[in-house]
């Protein structure tokens, strides 16, 4: 179906019905479209938090070892890193709602498959396929931005909405984690317990189908198949090296195994170099490298990578540190239920940070908000270096870092969408998710090695050394401060609904 001509009156557009005209107003964007997406993100949060309390029971049901759970995370991270850019590009080409609906149906199918998977391999495949939900947030941001663009306020509308979406996401994660334990305790049946998220995803697919309007794709686009093949192979090689790095630290495979890690990394970098050169010569590239070079884009994408280090990579070390016996001179010695409260405080701080971002984005310069949020992440983890022996110290540090992380999680996809030309908002937003995922995978692998060095040399055979934890916190702090420095290179007029920004965003692409 061809796109409507710009000369056609507004009534001829698909938004001509009374309900759609309401969605086209400021009230519609805030109370209508955003309301549906907050619900979608709430379900996304349920998927991320629901299974964590059930892992011990899942291990027993599948008759596997505790360490095998790591493969679930690795498989889903790998699949999401690969499919998110592809699905986001398809959203730019054919309509973001269509791809959002397809990804929700695929997620629902995989979630129902998990309910009845009774062996390791089928569960692993279903768990990986469930990772299609990771593309929801970038597609939602693209839909909001394209909707707001029609009133020349897509950037500000997207900023405010993104904070609310993160609130829905984190609230869902908390609700999912709390509900799973209670439902399993009440039913005593793992199969029945795991039906709840499957039902939730099925219902949210219906919500997307009935309640979400479609965006207007730019006609004449084509899928850069070979570009995505190269991107996929590069991601497989790099993430494969990271997974192998974790295995080396866990299984003590010896120094020779590190040559395989170096070889996989080198091959992955070589493929990425090939990918960049190929994309620069393509008329409609999978990822427009010229857009990534823009001063309002590249700091955002690197910041997403750095945020992934602390947001995704540091949660494991935090949990193990909280459970480490305090008789060693460090650690908090908390039980499983007490550790869950620590994580809960961190998640609540993410929600508060997202809410503060949504409020401040109406009044303050969004560039300064990004810089300030990055500084908070750096300060929070820096405080861990001298202050980590008392529970209140750890909670205070986490809340400071969480405030910054919550703001960044909402701000980065919106900032990327604002920096992208029309027709590339989906892929730009999705790239912040991909780089964040890669940052988390990289940190998880490196942190695993750091914590393995010196483990068991003191009074415990299983505890990591204090030096390993200090190194983890120092890296997280450095990532926050580095992000703040990089964001100083973003033009002052970026991410704002001004005439200057419109000029920057509509700047013609250089000829390749």
Rosetta blueprint (number, residue, H / E / L):
1 X L
2 X L
3 X L
4 X L
5 X L
6 X L
7 X L
8 X L
9 X L
10 X H
11 X H
12 X H
13 X L
14 X L
15 X L
16 X L
17 X L
18 X H
19 X H
20 X H
21 X H
22 X H
23 X H
24 X H
25 X L
26 X H
27 X H
28 X H
29 X H
30 X H
31 X H
32 X H
33 X H
34 X H
35 X H
36 X H
37 X H
38 X H
39 X H
40 X H
41 X H
42 X H
43 X H
44 X H
45 X H
46 X H
47 X H
48 X H
49 X H
50 X H
51 X L
52 X H
53 X H
54 X H
55 X H
56 X H
57 X H
58 X H
59 X H
60 X H
61 X H
62 X H
63 X L
64 X L
65 X L
66 X H
67 X H
68 X H
69 X H
70 X H
71 X H
72 X H
73 X H
74 X H
75 X H
76 X H
77 X H
78 X H
79 X H
80 X H
81 X H
82 X H
83 X H
84 X H
85 X H
86 X H
87 X H
88 X H
89 X H
90 X H
91 X H
92 X H
93 X H
94 X H
95 X L
96 X H
97 X H
98 X H
99 X H
100 X H
101 X H
102 X H
103 X H
104 X H
105 X H
106 X H
107 X H
108 X H
109 X H
110 X H
111 X H
112 X H
113 X H
114 X H
115 X H
116 X H
117 X L
118 X L
119 X L
120 X H
121 X H
122 X H
123 X H
124 X H
125 X H
126 X H
127 X H
128 X H
129 X H
130 X H
131 X H
132 X H
133 X H
134 X H
135 X H
136 X H
137 X H
138 X H
139 X H
140 X H
141 X H
142 X H
143 X H
144 X H
145 X H
146 X H
147 X H
148 X H
149 X H
150 X L
151 X L
152 X L
153 X L
154 X H
155 X H
156 X H
157 X H
158 X H
159 X H
160 X H
161 X H
162 X H
163 X H
164 X H
165 X H
166 X H
167 X H
168 X H
169 X H
170 X H
171 X H
172 X H
173 X H
174 X H
175 X H
176 X H
177 X H
178 X H
179 X H
180 X H
181 X H
182 X H
183 X H
184 X H
185 X H
186 X H
187 X H
188 X L
189 X L
190 X H
191 X H
192 X H
193 X H
194 X H
195 X H
196 X H
197 X H
198 X H
199 X H
200 X H
201 X H
202 X H
203 X H
204 X H
205 X H
206 X H
207 X H
208 X H
209 X H
210 X H
211 X H
212 X L
213 X L
214 X L
215 X L
216 X L
217 X L
218 X L
219 X L
220 X L
221 X L
222 X L
223 X L
224 X L
225 X H
226 X H
227 X H
228 X H
229 X H
230 X H
231 X H
232 X H
233 X H
234 X H
235 X H
236 X H
237 X H
238 X H
239 X H
240 X H
241 X H
242 X H
243 X H
244 X H
245 X H
246 X H
247 X H
248 X H
249 X H
250 X H
251 X H
252 X L
253 X L
254 X L
255 X L
256 X L
257 X H
258 X H
259 X H
260 X H
261 X H
262 X H
263 X H
264 X H
265 X H
266 X H
267 X H
268 X H
269 X H
270 X H
271 X H
272 X H
273 X H
274 X H
275 X H
276 X H
277 X H
278 X H
279 X H
280 X H
281 X L
282 X L
283 X L
284 X L
285 X L
286 X L
287 X L
288 X L
289 X H
290 X H
291 X H
292 X H
293 X L
294 X L
295 X L
296 X L
297 X L
298 X H
299 X H
300 X H
301 X H
302 X H
303 X H
304 X H
305 X H
306 X H
307 X H
308 X H
309 X H
310 X H
311 X H
312 X L
313 X L
314 X H
315 X H
316 X H
317 X H
318 X H
319 X H
320 X H
321 X H
322 X H
323 X H
324 X L
325 X L
326 X H
327 X H
328 X H
329 X L
330 X L
331 X L
332 X L
333 X L
334 X L
335 X L
336 X H
337 X H
338 X H
339 X H
340 X H
341 X H
342 X H
343 X H
344 X H
345 X H
346 X H
347 X H
348 X H
349 X H
350 X H
351 X H
352 X H
353 X H
354 X H
355 X H
356 X H
357 X H
358 X H
359 X H
360 X H
361 X L
362 X L
363 X L
364 X L
365 X L
366 X H
367 X H
368 X H
369 X H
370 X H
371 X H
372 X H
373 X H
374 X H
375 X H
376 X H
377 X H
378 X H
379 X H
380 X H
381 X H
382 X H
383 X H
384 X H
385 X H
386 X H
387 X L
388 X L
389 X L
390 X L
391 X H
392 X H
393 X H
394 X H
395 X H
396 X H
397 X H
398 X H
399 X H
400 X H
401 X H
402 X H
403 X H
404 X H
405 X H
406 X H
407 X H
408 X H
409 X H
410 X H
411 X H
412 X H
413 X H
414 X H
415 X H
416 X H
417 X H
418 X H
419 X H
420 X L
421 X L
422 X L
423 X L
424 X L
425 X H
426 X H
427 X H
428 X H
429 X H
430 X H
431 X H
432 X H
433 X H
434 X H
435 X H
436 X H
437 X H
438 X H
439 X H
440 X H
441 X H
442 X H
443 X H
444 X H
445 X H
446 X H
447 X H
448 X H
449 X H
450 X H
451 X H
452 X H
453 X L
454 X L
455 X L
456 X L
457 X L
458 X L
459 X L
460 X L
461 X L
462 X L
463 X L
464 X L
465 X L
466 X H
467 X H
468 X H
469 X H
470 X H
471 X H
472 X H
473 X H
474 X H
475 X H
476 X H
477 X H
478 X H
479 X H
480 X H
481 X H
482 X H
483 X H
484 X H
485 X H
486 X H
487 X H
488 X L
489 X L
490 X L
491 X L
492 X L
493 X L
494 X L
495 X L
496 X L
497 X L
498 X L
499 X H
500 X H
501 X H
502 X H
503 X H
504 X H
505 X H
506 X L
507 X L
508 X L
509 X L
510 X L
511 X L
512 X L
